[in-house]
Amino acid sequence: MTLAGLLKDCVGAEVTCSKTVAESDVMLFAGITGDFSPNHVDEELMRKTQYGGRIAHGALLVGYMSRASTLITDHCGKLTERYYPVSLGYDGVRFLQGVRIGNTVTIQYRIAEVDILKFRTIAAIAMTNETGQTCAIATHVMSWLARQ
């Protein structure tokens, strides 16, 4: 089968995964990135805001989305036998709801379309919390490269 056919077979492939945001996730991420904004590390200050406490870094949430992009490759059948994915980035990332430490988020990742000419899949991502509120959305673009 051609690459075009293999890519088209992936349209509609979907995965979901969940993650409870741990204190260690936020603090280690702050240390790795150097982002010690009070939004993420000062519980007392953040308790007085509309969030009611500290919230996770947006970039950490994108990291959780990245896990889903890795899991989707198991749903692309023969494509992954001949090609491997490389992330080209996340477009239109929007954080719609703060995610607090202790919240469990679920990421739904669905390949919505393909760009045959550029050998890419384009996925729609939605992240919800345990009450079903949408916390974040994004579009993920992945390139598929031939295995050597």
Secondary structure, DSSP 8 states (H G I E B T S, - for coil): --HHHHHHHHTT-EEEEEEE--HHHHHHHHHHH----HHHH-HHHHHTSTTSS-B--HHHHHHHHHHHHHHHGGGSTTHHHHEEEEEEEEEEEEE-S--BTT-EEEEEEEEEEEETTTTEEEEEEEEE-TTS-EEEEEEEEEEEEE--
